[in-house]
Amino acid sequence: MNDMELKASAQKNRLLALFLAGFLGLFGADRFYLGKWKSGVGKALTFGGLGIWWFIDCAAMLIDAFLHSLGRDTGFVKDARGLDLRYGLSMYRLKDGRLQRDWFTG
């Protein structure tokens, strides 16, 4: 495996993180998935910061996924190792004025 393939395989799925944030984010599931276990414990103990932390995380991940679908390569939501997440909201993303496959790419 070359360095680019290794990095791509290590990236977490943005859609799964968004799903976890929306449905189990009050318990910190999205943070645990991204490898941020300390903030995941804090989020779980405070019940998503009484919903405020949950809302902010959901909004940030949704905006990040939307911007990725519009061609942005680097997002502001990262995993614990500082890697960008993979995939946007749609199967194809607009990149350099053309549609490119996003989901199901090697």
Sine and cosine of phi, psi and omega as CSV:
sin_phi,cos_phi,sin_psi,cos_psi,sin_omega,cos_omega
0.00,0.00,0.72,-0.69,0.06,-1.00
-1.00,0.09,0.08,-1.00,-0.11,-0.99
-0.89,0.45,-0.61,0.80,-0.02,-1.00
-0.93,0.37,-0.66,0.75,0.03,-1.00
-0.92,0.40,-0.62,0.79,0.01,-1.00
-0.90,0.44,-0.68,0.74,0.02,-1.00
-0.91,0.42,-0.68,0.74,-0.01,-1.00
-0.90,0.44,-0.62,0.78,0.00,-1.00
-0.96,0.29,-0.38,0.92,-0.01,-1.00
-1.00,0.07,-0.24,0.97,-0.04,-1.00
-0.95,0.32,0.63,-0.77,0.05,-1.00
-0.99,0.14,0.37,-0.93,-0.04,-1.00
-1.00,0.08,0.87,-0.50,-0.01,-1.00
-0.90,0.44,-0.59,0.81,-0.02,-1.00
-0.93,0.36,-0.64,0.77,0.05,-1.00
-0.92,0.40,-0.66,0.75,0.05,-1.00
-0.89,0.46,-0.65,0.76,0.03,-1.00
-0.91,0.42,-0.68,0.73,0.04,-1.00
-0.88,0.48,-0.73,0.68,0.01,-1.00
-0.89,0.45,-0.63,0.78,0.03,-1.00
-0.90,0.44,-0.67,0.75,-0.04,-1.00
-0.94,0.34,-0.67,0.74,-0.13,-0.99
-0.98,-0.19,-0.48,0.88,-0.02,-1.00
-0.80,-0.59,0.24,0.97,-0.05,-1.00
-0.91,0.41,-0.44,0.90,0.05,-1.00
-0.90,0.43,-0.36,0.93,0.01,-1.00
-0.97,-0.25,0.12,0.99,0.07,-1.00
0.98,0.18,0.25,0.97,-0.07,-1.00
-0.86,0.52,-0.61,0.79,0.01,-1.00
-0.91,0.42,-0.63,0.77,0.02,-1.00
-0.92,0.38,-0.66,0.75,0.04,-1.00
-0.89,0.45,-0.66,0.75,0.02,-1.00
-0.87,0.49,-0.65,0.76,-0.03,-1.00
-0.98,0.18,-0.01,1.00,0.03,-1.00
1.00,0.07,0.16,0.99,0.00,-1.00
-0.99,-0.12,0.93,0.36,-0.16,-0.99
-0.94,0.35,-0.51,0.86,0.01,-1.00
-0.91,0.42,-0.74,0.68,0.03,-1.00
-0.95,0.31,-0.43,0.90,0.09,-1.00
-0.90,0.43,-0.66,0.75,0.05,-1.00
-0.91,0.42,-0.69,0.72,0.02,-1.00
-0.89,0.46,-0.64,0.77,0.01,-1.00
-0.93,0.38,-0.62,0.78,0.02,-1.00
-0.93,0.37,-0.67,0.74,-0.03,-1.00
-0.93,0.38,-0.48,0.88,0.00,-1.00
-0.99,-0.16,0.17,0.99,-0.02,-1.00
0.81,0.59,0.80,0.60,0.02,-1.00
0.93,0.36,0.56,0.83,-0.04,-1.00
0.86,0.50,0.66,0.75,-0.06,-1.00
0.84,0.54,0.52,0.85,0.06,-1.00
1.00,-0.08,-0.33,0.94,-0.04,-1.00
-0.95,0.30,-0.75,0.66,0.02,-1.00
-0.89,0.46,-0.65,0.76,0.03,-1.00
-0.86,0.52,-0.74,0.67,-0.02,-1.00
-0.89,0.46,-0.70,0.72,-0.02,-1.00
-0.90,0.44,-0.69,0.73,0.03,-1.00
-0.89,0.45,-0.69,0.72,0.01,-1.00
-0.89,0.46,-0.72,0.70,-0.01,-1.00
-0.90,0.44,-0.68,0.73,-0.01,-1.00
-0.89,0.45,-0.68,0.73,-0.01,-1.00
-0.94,0.35,-0.60,0.80,0.03,-1.00
-0.92,0.39,-0.70,0.71,0.03,-1.00
-0.90,0.44,-0.66,0.75,0.02,-1.00
-0.88,0.47,-0.68,0.73,0.02,-1.00
-0.91,0.41,-0.63,0.78,0.02,-1.00
-0.90,0.43,-0.71,0.70,0.00,-1.00
-0.92,0.40,-0.57,0.82,0.07,-1.00
-0.89,0.46,-0.65,0.76,0.01,-1.00
-0.91,0.42,-0.40,0.92,0.03,-1.00
-1.00,-0.07,0.19,0.98,0.15,-0.99
0.94,-0.33,-0.08,1.00,0.00,-1.00
-0.96,0.27,0.80,-0.60,-0.04,-1.00
-1.00,0.09,-0.61,0.79,0.00,-1.00
-0.97,-0.24,0.71,-0.70,0.01,-1.00
-0.95,-0.30,0.17,-0.99,0.05,-1.00
-1.00,-0.10,-0.14,0.99,0.15,-0.99
-0.99,-0.11,0.85,-0.53,-0.03,-1.00
-0.83,-0.56,0.28,-0.96,0.11,-0.99
-1.00,0.05,-0.10,-1.00,-0.08,-1.00
-0.91,0.42,-0.43,0.91,0.01,-1.00
-1.00,0.00,0.03,1.00,0.01,-1.00
0.99,0.10,0.21,0.98,0.01,-1.00
-0.99,0.10,0.54,-0.84,0.10,-0.99
-0.94,0.34,0.38,-0.92,0.03,-1.00
-1.00,0.00,0.34,-0.94,-0.01,-1.00
-0.98,-0.20,0.46,-0.89,0.18,-0.98
0.97,0.23,0.56,-0.83,0.04,-1.00
-0.92,-0.39,-0.36,-0.93,-0.09,-1.00
-0.99,0.15,-0.28,0.96,-0.06,-1.00
-0.77,-0.64,0.30,-0.96,-0.01,-1.00
-0.90,0.44,-0.48,0.88,0.00,-1.00
-0.86,-0.52,0.57,-0.82,0.04,-1.00
-0.84,-0.54,0.49,-0.87,0.02,-1.00
-1.00,0.08,0.90,-0.43,-0.03,-1.00
-0.68,-0.73,0.84,-0.54,-0.01,-1.00
0.83,0.56,0.62,0.79,0.05,-1.00
0.98,0.19,0.08,1.00,0.00,-1.00
-0.78,-0.63,0.43,-0.90,0.08,-1.00
-0.99,0.11,0.74,-0.67,0.05,-1.00
-0.81,-0.59,0.53,-0.85,0.05,-1.00
-0.91,0.42,0.68,-0.74,0.03,-1.00
-0.92,-0.38,-0.83,0.56,0.02,-1.00
-0.98,0.20,0.39,-0.92,0.08,-1.00
0.86,0.50,0.46,0.89,0.10,-1.00
-1.00,-0.08,0.53,-0.85,-0.05,-1.00
-0.91,0.41,0.00,0.00,0.00,0.00
